[in-house]
């Protein structure tokens, strides 16, 4: 007999995947809004999320296997049935779930949904073939098979075949949980059963319910990838400095700067996103001035010692934690985003006092958004800004023996 909670989790996972791939929602938005998911609790909720994340992380390979056993693609109207196939195949190929349970419950989920019920027989037949014949096909696929062709082609051109393959392999694994403690990382590593990375980050192999971990409620730490915590370190001692954090939400760098003694003004165009920053500041008992404004129009009375441009970008460096990004982005997005990055860098020049610094950060693997954006800004502002030797470039394949990290490009510029 099937477990109703597990069956509900498998149905919720299919709904989440359909929301992302057929309706263009981010996985975070789908997790917050899909009733079939929010109705779950505890292990069932975690299971549904794991299935959805794994399906999106390995989607290219999953689809390559399914295509071998489908005579024709399912029609656009069969979004849920297609998602049931994908999540079922991901469980069989990438999660090692018991085949009988995966197949029988996929069929049950299809029968219970009006739009998917006509495909229940097809789902049964295809998943049985995936179980019998699909694993060898799946394991033989090249590393880039899990990614959109256009994106992997960009990485091969930018990084070369070997490094692009290393990045793709790194993206296959569920990432660890990284946290930034306010103080005493060694002590928190011991208490949480983790290890210290770069002297500031505590890395846990798995997090579970983050809010239930010791130290969260009392604001002793916040969640932040090791690579995301590195940019602020390039500034050295910021105690007493005035810092404008443009595009500040969700606020990890604001918290770091405030914890280091800086006087931070956190600016974001989204009031809803600033709510999260405010909540994290309150939880951690840290202070920053919050401003809801478009950074391109914001005109404070005095310039700042440091302006942090954590620019909107393609976020292709975060695919370990946000695998949906690979399938929501389009090649044309990058050109549009570079225009925003250029405008923000230009604005940062005006907001930084002479002798101050600009910290430019993107969580992107695309050269146009990282070194290309900085080089273009230097060319636009000769005599106004100058490069420094403070630069950082990480990819998901960086430091694999320690569990990897997100992909970031970071550069510090001096305001002349």
C-alpha positions as CSV (number, residue, x, y, z in Angstrom):
1,X,0.0,0.0,0.0
2,X,1.3,3.4,-0.9
3,X,2.1,6.0,1.7
4,X,-0.3,9.0,1.3
5,X,2.4,11.4,2.4
6,X,5.0,10.1,0.0
7,X,2.5,10.0,-2.9
8,X,1.6,13.6,-2.0
9,X,5.2,14.5,-2.1
10,X,5.7,13.0,-5.5
11,X,2.6,14.8,-6.8
12,X,3.9,18.1,-5.4
13,X,7.3,17.6,-7.0
14,X,5.7,17.2,-10.4
15,X,3.6,20.3,-9.8
16,X,6.8,22.3,-8.9
17,X,8.6,21.1,-12.0
18,X,5.7,22.0,-14.2
19,X,5.5,25.4,-12.6
20,X,9.1,26.1,-13.5
21,X,9.4,24.5,-16.9
22,X,6.0,25.1,-18.4
23,X,4.9,28.3,-16.6
24,X,8.2,30.1,-16.2
25,X,8.1,30.5,-12.4
26,X,11.3,30.3,-10.3
27,X,11.5,27.3,-8.1
28,X,11.5,29.6,-5.0
29,X,8.3,31.2,-6.1
30,X,6.8,27.8,-6.9
31,X,7.8,26.5,-3.4
32,X,6.1,29.4,-1.8
33,X,2.9,29.3,-3.9
34,X,2.1,25.7,-4.9
35,X,-0.6,24.5,-2.5
36,X,0.3,20.8,-3.1
37,X,3.7,21.6,-1.7
38,X,2.8,24.0,1.1
39,X,0.3,21.5,2.4
40,X,3.1,19.0,3.1
41,X,5.0,18.8,6.3
42,X,8.4,17.6,7.6
43,X,10.0,14.7,5.6
44,X,7.3,14.8,2.9
45,X,8.0,18.4,2.1
46,X,11.8,17.8,2.1
47,X,11.3,14.8,-0.2
48,X,9.2,16.8,-2.7
49,X,11.8,19.5,-2.7
50,X,14.6,17.1,-3.3
51,X,12.8,15.4,-6.2
52,X,12.1,18.8,-7.9
53,X,15.6,20.1,-7.4
54,X,17.2,16.8,-8.6
55,X,14.9,16.8,-11.7
56,X,15.9,20.4,-12.6
57,X,19.6,19.7,-11.8
58,X,19.8,16.7,-14.1
59,X,17.0,17.7,-16.5
60,X,19.1,17.6,-19.7
61,X,20.1,14.0,-19.0
62,X,16.7,13.0,-17.8
63,X,15.1,14.3,-21.0
64,X,17.8,12.6,-23.2
65,X,16.8,9.3,-21.7
66,X,13.1,9.9,-21.9
67,X,13.4,10.9,-25.6
68,X,14.8,7.4,-26.3
69,X,11.5,5.8,-25.1
70,X,8.9,8.3,-26.3
71,X,7.7,8.0,-29.9
72,X,6.7,11.6,-30.0
73,X,6.9,14.5,-27.5
74,X,3.9,15.1,-25.3
75,X,1.8,18.1,-26.3
76,X,2.1,21.5,-24.6
77,X,-1.2,20.8,-22.9
78,X,0.2,17.8,-21.1
79,X,2.4,19.8,-18.7
80,X,1.7,17.8,-15.6
81,X,2.0,14.4,-17.3
82,X,5.4,15.6,-18.7
83,X,6.5,16.6,-15.2
84,X,5.4,13.3,-13.8
85,X,7.6,11.5,-16.4
86,X,10.5,13.8,-15.6
87,X,10.3,13.5,-11.9
88,X,9.8,9.8,-12.1
89,X,12.8,9.3,-14.3
90,X,14.9,11.6,-12.1
91,X,14.1,9.4,-9.1
92,X,15.0,6.2,-11.0
93,X,18.2,7.6,-12.6
94,X,19.6,10.1,-10.2
95,X,18.1,9.4,-6.8
96,X,18.1,5.6,-6.6
97,X,14.5,5.4,-5.4
98,X,12.8,2.0,-5.3
99,X,11.6,1.4,-8.9
100,X,8.2,-0.2,-8.0
101,X,7.2,2.6,-5.8
102,X,8.3,5.3,-8.3
103,X,6.4,3.8,-11.2
104,X,3.2,2.8,-9.3
105,X,2.9,6.2,-7.6
106,X,3.7,8.1,-10.8
107,X,0.7,6.3,-12.3
108,X,-1.4,7.0,-9.3
109,X,-0.6,10.7,-9.4
110,X,-1.5,10.7,-13.1
111,X,-4.8,9.0,-12.6
112,X,-5.7,11.5,-9.9
113,X,-5.2,14.5,-12.2
114,X,-7.7,15.2,-14.9
115,X,-5.2,16.6,-17.4
116,X,-2.7,13.8,-16.7
117,X,-5.0,10.8,-16.5
118,X,-5.1,10.1,-20.3
119,X,-1.3,9.6,-20.1
120,X,-1.2,7.2,-17.2
121,X,-0.6,4.1,-19.4
122,X,2.2,5.9,-21.3
123,X,3.8,7.0,-18.0
124,X,3.7,3.4,-16.8
125,X,5.3,2.0,-19.9
126,X,8.0,4.7,-20.3
127,X,9.1,4.6,-16.7
128,X,9.3,0.8,-16.8
129,X,11.6,1.1,-19.8
130,X,13.6,3.8,-18.0
131,X,14.1,1.4,-15.1
132,X,15.1,-1.5,-17.3
133,X,17.2,0.3,-19.9
134,X,17.8,3.9,-19.0
135,X,20.6,3.8,-16.4
136,X,23.4,2.9,-18.8
137,X,22.3,5.6,-21.2
138,X,22.2,8.1,-18.4
139,X,25.6,7.3,-17.0
140,X,27.2,7.4,-20.4
141,X,26.1,11.0,-21.1
142,X,28.7,13.7,-21.3
143,X,28.8,16.2,-18.4
144,X,27.3,19.0,-20.4
145,X,24.2,16.9,-21.2
146,X,22.4,18.1,-18.1
147,X,22.5,21.8,-19.3
148,X,20.9,23.8,-22.1
149,X,23.1,23.5,-25.2
150,X,23.5,27.2,-25.6
151,X,24.7,27.7,-22.0
152,X,27.2,24.9,-22.1
153,X,28.5,26.1,-25.5
154,X,29.2,29.5,-23.8
155,X,31.2,27.9,-21.0
156,X,33.2,25.8,-23.4
157,X,34.1,29.0,-25.3
158,X,34.9,30.9,-22.2
159,X,36.7,28.3,-20.1
160,X,37.7,25.5,-22.5
161,X,36.4,22.0,-22.7
162,X,38.1,20.6,-19.6
163,X,37.0,23.4,-17.2
164,X,33.5,23.5,-18.7
165,X,33.2,19.8,-18.1
166,X,34.5,20.2,-14.5
167,X,31.9,22.9,-13.9
168,X,29.1,20.7,-15.3
169,X,30.1,17.8,-13.1
170,X,30.2,20.0,-10.0
171,X,26.6,21.1,-10.7
172,X,25.4,17.5,-10.5
173,X,25.8,17.3,-6.7
174,X,23.5,18.7,-4.1
175,X,25.5,21.6,-2.5
176,X,26.4,21.7,1.2
177,X,24.8,24.3,3.6
178,X,27.1,27.3,4.2
179,X,26.6,29.7,7.1
180,X,28.4,32.9,8.2
181,X,28.6,33.2,12.0
182,X,28.7,36.7,13.6
183,X,31.7,35.4,15.6
184,X,33.5,32.3,16.6
185,X,33.3,30.1,13.5
186,X,35.3,27.4,15.1
187,X,32.9,27.2,18.0
188,X,29.9,27.1,15.7
189,X,31.5,24.4,13.5
190,X,32.0,22.2,16.5
191,X,28.4,22.8,17.8
192,X,26.8,22.2,14.4
193,X,29.0,19.4,13.3
194,X,30.5,21.3,10.4
195,X,33.9,22.6,9.3
196,X,35.4,26.0,8.8
197,X,36.1,27.3,5.2
198,X,38.3,30.3,4.7
199,X,38.3,31.2,8.4
200,X,34.7,32.7,8.2
201,X,32.3,30.2,6.7
202,X,30.9,27.1,8.5
203,X,30.1,24.3,6.0
204,X,27.5,21.6,6.9
205,X,27.1,18.6,4.7
206,X,23.4,18.9,5.0
207,X,21.1,21.4,6.7
208,X,17.6,20.0,6.9
209,X,15.3,22.6,8.5
210,X,17.6,25.6,8.7
211,X,15.4,27.5,11.1
212,X,15.5,24.6,13.6
213,X,19.3,24.6,13.8
214,X,21.0,25.9,17.0
215,X,21.9,29.5,16.7
216,X,19.4,30.5,14.0
217,X,16.6,31.8,16.2
218,X,19.0,33.8,18.3
219,X,20.6,35.4,15.2
220,X,24.1,33.9,15.7
221,X,24.6,33.3,12.0
222,X,22.9,33.5,8.6
223,X,23.0,31.3,5.4
224,X,25.5,32.5,2.8
225,X,27.5,30.5,0.3
226,X,31.3,30.6,1.0
227,X,31.9,32.4,-2.3
228,X,29.2,35.0,-1.6
229,X,30.9,35.8,1.7
230,X,34.3,36.4,0.1
231,X,33.8,39.8,-1.6
232,X,33.4,41.8,1.6
233,X,36.7,40.3,2.7
234,X,38.5,42.0,-0.2
235,X,37.8,45.4,1.4
236,X,39.8,44.6,4.6
237,X,38.9,46.6,7.7
238,X,35.6,48.5,7.1
239,X,34.9,49.5,10.7
240,X,33.6,53.1,10.7
241,X,33.3,53.3,6.9
242,X,30.1,54.4,5.2
243,X,29.0,51.8,2.7
244,X,26.1,51.9,0.2
245,X,25.0,48.4,-0.7
246,X,23.1,48.7,-4.0
247,X,20.6,45.9,-4.9
248,X,21.1,44.7,-1.3
249,X,18.4,42.0,-0.9
250,X,18.5,39.3,0.3
251,X,21.1,41.0,2.5
252,X,24.0,38.6,3.3
253,X,26.6,41.2,2.4
254,X,24.7,43.9,4.3
255,X,24.8,41.7,7.4
256,X,28.6,41.0,6.9
257,X,29.4,44.7,6.6
258,X,27.2,45.7,9.6
259,X,28.8,43.0,11.6
260,X,32.2,44.3,10.7
261,X,31.4,47.8,12.0
262,X,30.5,49.6,8.8
263,X,27.7,52.1,8.6
264,X,25.6,50.5,5.9
265,X,22.8,51.9,3.7
266,X,21.1,49.0,2.0
267,X,19.3,50.0,-1.1
268,X,16.9,47.9,-3.1
269,X,14.1,48.6,-5.6
270,X,11.8,46.0,-4.1
271,X,10.1,46.7,-0.8
272,X,9.1,43.1,-0.5
273,X,12.7,42.0,-0.8
274,X,13.8,44.5,1.8
275,X,11.4,42.9,4.2
276,X,13.7,39.9,4.3
277,X,16.7,42.1,4.9
278,X,14.9,43.9,7.7
279,X,13.9,40.5,9.3
280,X,17.5,39.2,9.1
281,X,18.8,42.4,10.6
282,X,16.3,42.1,13.5
283,X,17.1,38.4,14.0
284,X,20.9,39.1,14.1
285,X,20.6,42.3,16.1
286,X,22.5,44.2,13.5
287,X,21.8,47.7,12.1
288,X,21.6,49.1,8.6
289,X,19.6,52.0,7.1
290,X,17.2,50.6,4.5
291,X,16.1,52.5,1.4
292,X,13.5,51.4,-1.0
293,X,14.6,53.0,-4.3
294,X,15.9,52.4,-7.8
295,X,19.7,52.7,-7.3
296,X,19.9,54.4,-10.6
297,X,17.7,57.3,-9.4
298,X,18.7,57.4,-5.7
299,X,20.5,60.6,-4.8
300,X,21.9,60.7,-1.3
301,X,23.3,64.0,0.1
302,X,26.9,62.8,0.6
303,X,29.1,60.2,-1.2
304,X,30.2,57.0,0.4
305,X,33.5,55.5,1.4
306,X,32.5,52.3,-0.3
307,X,29.8,51.5,-2.8
308,X,28.9,47.8,-3.3
309,X,27.4,47.0,-6.6
310,X,26.0,43.5,-6.2
311,X,24.5,43.7,-9.7
312,X,21.5,41.9,-11.1
313,X,23.0,39.2,-13.4
314,X,22.2,35.9,-15.1
315,X,23.1,34.1,-11.9
316,X,24.6,31.2,-13.8
317,X,27.2,30.9,-11.0
318,X,24.4,29.7,-8.6
319,X,23.1,26.7,-10.4
320,X,24.2,24.4,-7.7
321,X,21.6,26.0,-5.4
322,X,19.2,27.2,-8.0
323,X,19.1,24.7,-10.9
324,X,16.0,26.2,-12.3
325,X,18.0,29.2,-13.4
326,X,19.6,27.2,-16.2
327,X,16.2,26.6,-17.7
328,X,14.6,30.0,-17.1
329,X,17.4,32.0,-18.7
330,X,17.6,32.8,-22.4
331,X,20.7,33.8,-24.4
332,X,19.3,37.2,-25.0
333,X,19.0,37.8,-21.2
334,X,22.8,38.3,-20.8
335,X,23.0,41.3,-23.3
336,X,20.1,43.0,-21.5
337,X,21.7,42.4,-18.1
338,X,25.0,43.9,-19.1
339,X,23.2,47.2,-19.8
340,X,21.9,47.2,-16.2
341,X,25.4,46.4,-14.8
342,X,26.9,49.2,-16.8
343,X,24.4,51.7,-15.6
344,X,24.9,50.6,-11.9
345,X,28.7,50.9,-12.3
346,X,28.3,54.4,-13.7
347,X,26.0,55.3,-10.8
348,X,28.5,53.9,-8.3
349,X,31.2,56.2,-9.7
350,X,29.0,59.2,-8.8
351,X,28.1,57.8,-5.4
352,X,31.7,57.1,-4.2
353,X,33.9,59.8,-2.7
354,X,37.4,60.5,-4.2
355,X,39.7,58.0,-2.5
356,X,36.8,55.6,-1.9
357,X,36.3,52.2,-3.4
358,X,33.7,50.4,-5.6
359,X,33.2,46.7,-4.9
360,X,31.7,45.0,-8.0
361,X,30.1,41.6,-7.6
362,X,28.2,39.3,-9.9
363,X,27.2,35.6,-9.3
364,X,27.7,34.9,-13.0
365,X,30.0,32.7,-15.0
366,X,29.5,34.8,-18.1
367,X,32.6,36.9,-19.1
368,X,30.5,39.8,-20.3
369,X,29.0,40.2,-16.9
370,X,32.3,39.9,-14.9
371,X,35.6,41.1,-16.3
372,X,33.9,42.5,-19.5
373,X,31.7,44.8,-17.4
374,X,34.5,46.1,-15.3
375,X,36.8,46.7,-18.3
376,X,34.0,48.6,-20.1
377,X,33.5,50.7,-17.0
378,X,37.2,51.5,-16.8
379,X,37.1,52.6,-20.4
380,X,34.1,54.8,-19.9
381,X,35.6,56.6,-16.9
382,X,39.3,57.2,-17.5
383,X,40.7,59.3,-14.8
384,X,37.7,58.7,-12.5
385,X,38.3,55.0,-11.5
386,X,41.3,52.7,-11.5
387,X,41.6,48.9,-11.0
388,X,43.2,47.3,-8.0
389,X,44.8,43.9,-7.5
390,X,41.8,42.9,-5.4
391,X,40.0,40.4,-7.7
392,X,38.3,37.1,-7.2
393,X,36.9,34.6,-9.6
394,X,35.3,31.3,-8.5
395,X,33.3,28.7,-10.4
396,X,31.3,25.7,-9.0
397,X,34.4,23.6,-9.8
398,X,36.6,25.7,-7.5
399,X,38.1,23.8,-4.5
400,X,36.2,20.5,-5.2
401,X,37.9,18.7,-2.3
402,X,36.1,21.1,0.1
403,X,32.7,20.7,-1.6
404,X,32.9,23.4,-4.2
405,X,31.3,26.9,-4.1
406,X,29.1,29.2,-6.2
407,X,30.6,31.0,-9.2
408,X,31.4,34.7,-8.6
409,X,33.4,37.5,-10.2
410,X,34.5,40.2,-7.8
411,X,36.6,43.3,-8.4
412,X,37.6,46.3,-6.3
413,X,38.0,49.6,-8.0
414,X,39.4,52.9,-6.6
415,X,37.6,56.2,-7.1
416,X,40.2,58.7,-8.1
